[in-house]
Structure formats: C-alpha cells, structure tokens
Amino acid sequence: ANSETIIKDSNYLKSSSSLFNMSGFRAPKLEEVRIGFIGLGMRGPGAVQRMSMIEGVTIKGLCDLREKSVMNSKEILKGTKHKPDLYFGSTYAWKEMVDRDDIDLIYILTPWDWHTPMAVYAMEAGKHVAVEVPAAKTIDEAWELVETSERTKKHCMMMENCCYDFFELLTLNMARQNYFGDIIHGEGAYIHNLLDLNFNKTSGYESMWRLEENASRNGNLYPTHGLGPICQIMNINRGDQLDYLSSLSSADFNMQKLAREKAIHDPFYAEYANRSFRGNMNTTMIKTKKGRSIMIQHDVSSDRPYSRIHMVSGTKAFAQKWPTPGKVAVNDKWLSTSEMNDLEKKYTPELVKKVGELAKKIGGHGGMDFIMDWRLIDCLRNGLPLDQDVYDAALWSSISPLSEQSVANRSNSIDIPDFTRGHWKTNSPVDIGLQGAGNTSVNYKTKTINKQMGL
Ligand SMILES: NC(=O)c1ccc[n+]([C@@H]2O[C@H](COP(=O)([O-])OP(=O)(O)OC[C@H]3O[C@@H](n4cnc5c(N)ncnc54)[C@H](O)[C@@H]3O)[C@@H](O)[C@H]2O)c1
C-alpha cells in the first residue's frame, strides 16, 4: 500500500501506458561516437582512458567541479587524438558542455544525487546517456528517466559493469541455453568494506558524499551490482518482472562508533557523531511475477571479504561465484576443474571471446569495465539495442528507495513498480553479445595486441 501511494503521487506517471517502448530500441547508427564526461573523481579517469582507446570514439569534453580533476583526466589523453574542451569551477558547468550540438553521448560518473538530473537534462538536449550506478535515488526519479527516454527516444544505459564480468556472462549464456533448467532462485550482493574510505576526508569521496548517504538512508543503497546479473539471467523486464520486496537491516554496530571516536580528535566528524547510520547489513528479498525469488545484500562497513555472491539456482543445475573461483554443481555435486574448463569452452559468450583477453590487459575491475565500454560503443556504432535499457536502470535502482520504505516499516512488503507498463510480457530478451559482437577495433598501445586479438 505504501508504494502504491508513492507511485500515484508521482509527478511522472502521467499516463498508464508507455509513451514509446524503448526495449529493443535501435538508435540510428553512429560511425563516430562523440563523448562528454561529467565527474572525474576516483571512477571517472578510468572511463576516460578506456573510451579513448576505442575506435570511433572522440572525446569532446571533460567536466568536473574541480579544475584539478579535469586536468588529471586531460593528462591521460596527452599524446592521443583526443583534444577535449574543459569545463569546471561551477556546479552547473556541465550544462554548457551538454548543450553543445557536437556531442552524442554524455557519460555521468558523479555522486548519486546528480545522476538523474544530469541524465534527464542530457536526453532533453538530444544526447544518449551512460550513467553510473545507481541511476536514480527515488521512485520519482526512476519514472522521470523512463518518461524522458521514451519521449526523447534517447538511450539511457546504466553502466552496471558487473553484468560484464566473466562468470556472470558465462552463467547468463548457460541460462539462455537452458543449462540450469527453470531458474528458481538467485542471490547477489554488494559486500565491500568501504568503512575507511567513507570516513576518509582527504583522499576519499568528494565532499564526503558517500558517508552522507550512509548516514542519512537505511536500506540497500547499492543494489545493482548484485541484482543486475541476476535480473538478466531471469529475463526481468523481458518475460518476467519483479513483483514485491521485503527488506531488513541490522543495527549499525560500527559506523556511528567510528564517527564518535574520530570526533574526539577531529571536530570535522562531530556532525556525524550523533547521526543514526544505516544498519551495517541489509538483506532484501524479492519475489518475481513468475514466482522466482531473489536475495540481495548490502554491507559496506563490516570487516569481511568482498562478495557479490552471484548465485543461480535452477531445476537442473546450480552456480555460485563467491567465494571465488566460481563453481557449478549438477546432481548435487560440484563440477571438477576439468569439467569447469569444458563448460567454459562451451558457454563462453562471443563478446568475451572477442574482447575478453584484451579487456583483462586493459583492466578496470579485472576487465569487465572495458568489456562494458567497448560493447556500448560497438552497439551505438552498429545501431544495436543496448544490453541495459532505461527500464533496467529504473527498476534495478528502485530497489534502494523501496528497501528504505520496507526497512522503515518493519520489513513490510512493498510493491515494485512495473516501469515497462506491461511490456515485460512481450519484450524479447537482449542478446548481450552472447551470439556475436561487432568489429570495433581498439588502439591499445601497440598494434601487435590489436592483431593478436583479431580486432
Ligand atoms: N560501477 C562501479 O564499479 C563503480 C565503482 C566506483 C564508483 N562508481 C560510481 O561512480 C560514481 C562516482 O564515484 P567516485 O568514486 O568517482 O566518487 P568521487 O567522489 O571520487 O567522484 C565524483 C566526482 O564528481 C564530481 N562532481 C560532483 N558534483 C559535480 C557537478 N555538479 N558537476 C561536475 N562534477 C561534479 C566531483 O568533483 C568528483 O570529482 C558514483 O556514482 C559511484 O557509485 C561505480
């Protein structure tokens, strides 16, 4: 009932049917993809570097609040063909860049508050959008993204890089070829100890934005890394749909404590000493319309090893990535190393065969970031539908505000909006490079590597 009210109150649900179905949307081919970047903090420069190597890309603009950050990224492009204009120094400097008429794609890597406002403005200005995770912080923002993308017919891809990791893509291909039988249950997570980084005021997040998120909201603040790959495997938005969720948070056992300890020696932390922080561990359970279940966890403050879990449980087989290496079981027995090798030979997607080895050399979370960026450019150049559309961006991001509502209401179940407005029943699954990938080449230091890769 809670979510019903919020959805009805939304300014953005103006019609009960979609304006235009963006699922499977093919934009006109772009031989050259001219990019402007906004947000060049810890994440941004890597994206600038990766994109600079891809054929057909021209980097037209670099923008950040801080001049120093813009200069750092400019330095990365030294000696390349890219001669971007630079934008910095004011909160809205990015608008000047977005308003240009010689840019096709705006790549947004800012704090979360800015994702939807910048993405909407860019689509309105006729640009495709690539936006970091999560794309939206509220249900209203999620609808705003959907309605803007439908009205402007511009792509809005949330850059969920974990969908391009090697084991995730392998299990996606296995699922598409019915290896798991019917998928019954999936699990994902973002368990990553960011406690020190969140509290780091000198070399951490700009203006402590991530500490502020953790001190002001209680729920799963970062659901998409775990959820994205599971939704693709379950064909969510394209054959099945998320229906409702229940979310529960533990208490906070260490964030406020740390704030209080730090405040003793440094008055900077005083304002956090009495804040009521997010519970350390959030667990969210989701039921799909076809009866599947999903469990998603979020914990960025506990002292434990990194995990996104990535578990797929089907009627015929089972897979789980963490603790790594990824494992597969059939008939209640784990496959041996040689059986796993055979499986990889059989089910490695074409996309990975094409750029996987090169991606590992270029890097970015072990290669997945490069696979994602390359695939985005290859799709835009070939006029292909993007692997993640605006409905995925809206739906996967919406789990944060919905989990906050559930946590605040003793884990009561909350309906999940259907951002496709019924099209999930007939939308076709996207290929995601499983069957093939284009020929966009990569200029990675030496020509030899390009040749080796056949790119
Ligand atoms: N997908 C991944 O694996 C991954 C990894 C890390 C971060 N991220 C995401 O990337 C984004 C950025 O994270 P980060 O770690 O780089 O944070 P950061 O704080 O290091 O960088 C954010 C940058 O945005 C700039 N910025 C803020 N407001 C701006 C404005 N109005 N105009 C222009 N620039 C502005 C800041 O100056 C800063 O340089 C976040 O959304 C985060 O969730 C994703």
The ligand as an SDF file (V2000), in Angstrom:
LIG
                    3D

 44 48  0  0  0  0  0  0  0  0999 V2000
   30.4800    0.6340  -11.2720 N   0  0  0  0  0  0  0  0  0  0  0  0
   31.4870    0.6390  -10.4310 C   0  0  0  0  0  0  0  0  0  0  0  0
   32.1920   -0.3380  -10.2670 O   0  0  0  0  0  0  0  0  0  0  0  0
   31.7570    1.8850   -9.6530 C   0  0  0  0  0  0  0  0  0  0  0  0
   32.9210    1.9960   -8.8920 C   0  0  0  0  0  0  0  0  0  0  0  0
   33.1610    3.1900   -8.2180 C   0  0  0  0  0  0  0  0  0  0  0  0
   32.2380    4.2140   -8.2930 C   0  0  0  0  0  0  0  0  0  0  0  0
   31.1060    4.0600   -9.0360 N   0  0  0  0  0  0  0  0  0  0  0  0
   30.1280    5.1620   -9.1600 C   0  0  0  0  0  0  0  0  0  0  0  0
   30.7620    6.2370   -9.8280 O   0  0  0  0  0  0  0  0  0  0  0  0
   30.2730    7.4670   -9.3280 C   0  0  0  0  0  0  0  0  0  0  0  0
   31.4260    8.3480   -8.8630 C   0  0  0  0  0  0  0  0  0  0  0  0
   32.0820    7.7070   -7.7860 O   0  0  0  0  0  0  0  0  0  0  0  0
   33.5610    8.1240   -7.3670 P   0  0  0  0  0  0  0  0  0  0  0  0
   34.0550    7.0100   -6.5330 O   0  0  0  0  0  0  0  0  0  0  0  0
   34.3410    8.5180   -8.5690 O   0  0  0  0  0  0  0  0  0  0  0  0
   33.2730    9.4060   -6.4580 O   0  0  0  0  0  0  0  0  0  0  0  0
   34.1940   10.7000   -6.3350 P   0  0  0  0  0  0  0  0  0  0  0  0
   33.6520   11.4890   -5.2150 O   0  0  0  0  0  0  0  0  0  0  0  0
   35.6270   10.2970   -6.2940 O   0  0  0  0  0  0  0  0  0  0  0  0
   33.9590   11.4610   -7.7220 O   0  0  0  0  0  0  0  0  0  0  0  0
   32.8020   12.1860   -8.0190 C   0  0  0  0  0  0  0  0  0  0  0  0
   33.2340   13.3620   -8.8770 C   0  0  0  0  0  0  0  0  0  0  0  0
   32.0780   14.0720   -9.2970 O   0  0  0  0  0  0  0  0  0  0  0  0
   32.3860   15.4600   -9.2520 C   0  0  0  0  0  0  0  0  0  0  0  0
   31.1590   16.2650   -9.1700 N   0  0  0  0  0  0  0  0  0  0  0  0
   30.3130   16.3890   -8.1270 C   0  0  0  0  0  0  0  0  0  0  0  0
   29.3100   17.2310   -8.4410 N   0  0  0  0  0  0  0  0  0  0  0  0
   29.5460   17.6640   -9.7070 C   0  0  0  0  0  0  0  0  0  0  0  0
   28.9040   18.5990  -10.5650 C   0  0  0  0  0  0  0  0  0  0  0  0
   27.8090   19.2480  -10.2140 N   0  0  0  0  0  0  0  0  0  0  0  0
   29.4450   18.8220  -11.7890 N   0  0  0  0  0  0  0  0  0  0  0  0
   30.5710   18.1840  -12.1700 C   0  0  0  0  0  0  0  0  0  0  0  0
   31.2330   17.2980  -11.3820 N   0  0  0  0  0  0  0  0  0  0  0  0
   30.7230   17.0540  -10.1700 C   0  0  0  0  0  0  0  0  0  0  0  0
   33.2650   15.6030   -8.0080 C   0  0  0  0  0  0  0  0  0  0  0  0
   34.0120   16.7830   -8.0140 O   0  0  0  0  0  0  0  0  0  0  0  0
   34.1140   14.3530   -8.1010 C   0  0  0  0  0  0  0  0  0  0  0  0
   35.3210   14.5690   -8.7820 O   0  0  0  0  0  0  0  0  0  0  0  0
   29.2870    7.1090   -8.2280 C   0  0  0  0  0  0  0  0  0  0  0  0
   28.0090    7.1230   -8.7700 O   0  0  0  0  0  0  0  0  0  0  0  0
   29.6540    5.7060   -7.8350 C   0  0  0  0  0  0  0  0  0  0  0  0
   28.5610    4.9700   -7.3430 O   0  0  0  0  0  0  0  0  0  0  0  0
   30.8570    2.9200   -9.7060 C   0  0  0  0  0  0  0  0  0  0  0  0
  1  2  1  0
  2  3  2  0
  2  4  1  0
  4  5  1  0
  4 44  2  0
  5  6  2  0
  6  7  1  0
  7  8  2  0
  8  9  1  0
  8 44  1  0
  9 10  1  0
  9 42  1  0
 10 11  1  0
 11 12  1  0
 11 40  1  0
 12 13  1  0
 13 14  1  0
 14 15  2  0
 14 16  1  0
 14 17  1  0
 17 18  1  0
 18 19  2  0
 18 20  1  0
 18 21  1  0
 21 22  1  0
 22 23  1  0
 23 24  1  0
 23 38  1  0
 24 25  1  0
 25 26  1  0
 25 36  1  0
 26 27  1  0
 26 35  1  0
 27 28  2  0
 28 29  1  0
 29 30  1  0
 29 35  2  0
 30 31  1  0
 30 32  2  0
 32 33  1  0
 33 34  2  0
 34 35  1  0
 36 37  1  0
 36 38  1  0
 38 39  1  0
 40 41  1  0
 40 42  1  0
 42 43  1  0
M  CHG  2   8   1  16  -1
M  END
$$$$
